[in-house]
């Protein structure tokens, strides 16, 4: 889903569920943005809810004990990688609910 605001920004919401964060397999998501649009990305965020639905986490911050994941963007895709040995390295995240949100300025 993409939503345009009154300032020229588009917010894109993508469901990544179910996501097996326990295996550590990186995700590559093709964004389809133009050569100039991808450089205007202002926000990237992933919210994760554990399998039991009892707790919500920021993908990068995790539980606050260290960097739990990384989101990088290139001219063609988002590379989403979790950090080994952090909060998502557990069976309680092998079918997690996750939502990826990013915002960019249109051409």
C-alpha positions in Angstrom: 0.0 0.0 0.0 1.3 3.5 -0.9 -0.1 6.7 0.5 0.8 10.2 -0.8 0.9 13.2 1.6 0.4 16.8 0.8 4.2 17.5 0.7 5.1 15.1 -2.2 6.2 12.2 0.0 4.9 8.7 -0.6 4.7 6.3 2.4 4.9 2.6 1.4 3.7 -0.1 3.8 4.7 -3.7 3.1 3.7 -6.9 5.0 6.6 -9.3 5.5 4.6 -11.8 7.5 5.1 -14.6 8.3 8.9 -14.0 8.6 11.3 -16.6 10.0 13.7 -14.3 11.8 15.2 -17.3 13.7 17.0 -18.7 10.6 18.7 -15.4 9.9 18.0 -15.6 6.1 18.4 -12.0 4.7 15.6 -10.5 2.7 16.1 -8.6 -0.5 13.1 -6.5 -1.6 13.1 -4.8 -5.0 11.7 -1.3 -4.5 11.2 -0.2 -8.2 12.1 3.4 -7.4 13.7 5.6 -10.1 17.4 6.5 -10.1 16.6 9.8 -8.3 13.7 8.6 -6.1 15.6 6.0 -4.1 18.1 8.7 -3.0 15.1 10.6 -1.4 14.2 7.9 1.0 13.8 9.6 4.4 12.6 6.9 6.7 12.9 3.1 6.8 11.4 1.1 9.7 10.4 -2.5 10.4 8.1 -3.4 13.3 8.2 -7.0 14.4 5.7 -8.9 16.6 6.7 -12.2 18.2 5.0 -15.5 17.3 2.8 -15.3 20.5 1.7 -11.8 19.7 2.7 -10.6 23.1 5.5 -8.1 22.3 6.4 -5.6 19.6 10.0 -4.7 18.6 11.8 -2.3 16.4 13.8 -4.4 13.9 17.0 -2.4 14.3 16.9 -1.8 18.1 15.4 -5.2 19.1 15.1 -5.4 22.8 17.7 -2.7 23.5 20.6 -5.1 24.2 22.4 -4.5 20.9 21.7 -3.9 17.2 19.2 -6.6 16.2 19.1 -5.9 12.4 20.1 -3.7 9.5 18.2 -2.2 6.6 20.3 -0.8 3.7 19.0 0.5 0.4 20.7 0.6 -3.0 19.5 1.8 -6.4 17.5 -1.4 -6.9 16.6 -3.0 -3.6 16.4 -3.0 0.2 18.7 -5.5 2.0 17.3 -6.6 5.3 19.5 -8.6 7.6 19.1 -9.6 11.3 22.1 -9.7 13.6 23.1 -13.2 14.9 23.0 -13.7 18.6 20.4 -11.0 19.3 16.7 -11.1 20.4 15.4 -12.5 17.1 17.7 -15.5 17.3 15.0 -17.6 19.0 12.1 -20.0 18.1 9.7 -17.3 19.3 10.4 -15.4 16.1 10.2 -18.3 13.5 6.8 -17.1 12.3 6.9 -13.4 13.3 4.6 -10.7 12.0 6.5 -7.9 10.4 5.6 -4.6 8.7 8.1 -2.6 6.6 7.4 1.1 6.2 9.5 3.6 4.1 8.9 7.1 2.9 10.4 8.8 -0.2 9.9 12.0 -2.2 8.5 11.5 -5.7 10.1 12.8 -8.9 
